[in-house]
Amino acid sequence: MSFFRPTIDSLSPYVPGLQPAAGVSVVKLNTNENPYPASPRALEALRQLDPQRLRCYPDPLADEFRQTVATVLNLDPSWVLVGNGSDDLLTMVVRAASGPDLPVVYPSPTYVLYRTLAEIQDAPVVAIPFDDQFSLPVDELINASGAVTFVANPNSPSGTKTENTQLARLADTVDGLLVIDEAYVAFADDDALALVAEHPNVIILRTLSKSHGLAGLRLGFAIAQPPIIAGLAKVKDSYNVDAVAAHVGAVALRDTVYTSEVVERIKNDRTQLATALQGLGCHVWPSQANFLLVRPPQADAKRVHQDLETRGVLVRYFDDPALATTLRITIGTSDQHAVLLDSLRTILGGDAAATTGNGP
Ligand SMILES: Cc1ncc(COP(=O)(O)O)c(C=O)c1O
């Protein structure tokens, strides 16, 4: 006997990457966290937090943080909605705009949570396969007529990015909402923010989990035209963002100099790690995110993933036939990369590089 809807009984829940217990020492390159601490100013704000903020309910719209987003991005606050991580905003979008006759559409493989949220909502899911280069299948996405179309840009797990001209064509033609999930955009060459002003159906999502080193704080935001923001706000939890997150996040967002330094370091380390992995015979897709999608030589990714874990190096392996030969590796510190590369050299054997090229 079950107390739940049949949909929930048959649902395969979203499985986040492994989080080792506190104190366990591993090289953790599996969940795209930032290897560096958050802004020192934000950490100081956390230490100095006024206890009154905890006694009272927080502002329902996380006004301090919302205002800060508006100032930093030069927008009116009515174009911004704050979430408990961008996952919270994804939930609001699916809850507000999809349902049994209102399909959720996305290119695949991508962020697995899109499917889970659609299934919870009893919405049909249309997953359009990417080609091996991860070029966005724009026409197929349009033809699928989604009530909601998701494009993670840069995409996860590929790290690849679609040009704004393609996104604009999709926004112009698609029937429903187009959600451009920019969780990783700080590590990319450009962003799609300008599309919001031109398209009443576009929602941009951002997060402080990756570029700002605040995955544990849980803070993300949506940018869209005010009618969309107002509609999403109707379905959010009353106090979805806590007082600590709204305050500390605002300080972190204002510290643009620190964030840029960290992001530049990660982008440089991304280039170096990609070169080193190619030297070991891996195929590495061009990434504009803080991770690399990698196909190890002999394509035995599952075994490599397990062997790395045995050596205390966590990377991500996805249980998806389209990704069976690949690993997603988060950009860490140079010390973490040294351990990863040493382990890979041992696992792949000395002559791996000689037997494979860098072709997909
Ligand atoms: C594409 C994408 N969107 C959204 C998220 C969720 O981020 P947040 O920590 O803000 O909920 C992730 C997390 O890994 C992601 O990969």
The ligand as a Tripos MOL2 file, in Angstrom:
@<TRIPOS>MOLECULE
LIG
   16    16     1     0     0
SMALL
NO_CHARGES

@<TRIPOS>ATOM
      1 C1         22.9690   23.1250  -14.9760 C.3       1 LIG1
      2 C2         22.7040   23.2950  -13.5090 C.ar      1 LIG1
      3 N1         21.6840   24.0660  -13.1320 N.ar      1 LIG1
      4 C3         21.4010   24.2540  -11.8260 C.ar      1 LIG1
      5 C4         22.1370   23.6380  -10.8450 C.ar      1 LIG1
      6 C5         21.7170   23.8360   -9.4090 C.3       1 LIG1
      7 O1         22.4910   24.7520   -8.7570 O.3       1 LIG1
      8 P1         22.0880   25.3140   -7.3300 P.3       1 LIG1
      9 O2         23.1820   24.8820   -6.4130 O.co2     1 LIG1
     10 O3         22.0250   26.7850   -7.5030 O.co2     1 LIG1
     11 O4         20.7480   24.7480   -6.9400 O.co2     1 LIG1
     12 C6         23.2020   22.8140  -11.1850 C.ar      1 LIG1
     13 C7         23.9670   22.1470  -10.1370 C.2       1 LIG1
     14 O5         24.8460   21.3810  -10.3080 O.2       1 LIG1
     15 C8         23.4940   22.6430  -12.5660 C.ar      1 LIG1
     16 O6         24.4840   21.8470  -12.9500 O.3       1 LIG1
@<TRIPOS>BOND
     1     1     2 1
     2     2     3 ar
     3     2    15 ar
     4     3     4 ar
     5     4     5 ar
     6     5     6 1
     7     5    12 ar
     8     6     7 1
     9     7     8 1
    10     8     9 2
    11     8    10 1
    12     8    11 1
    13    12    13 1
    14    12    15 ar
    15    13    14 2
    16    15    16 1
@<TRIPOS>SUBSTRUCTURE
     1 LIG1         1 GROUP 0 **** ****
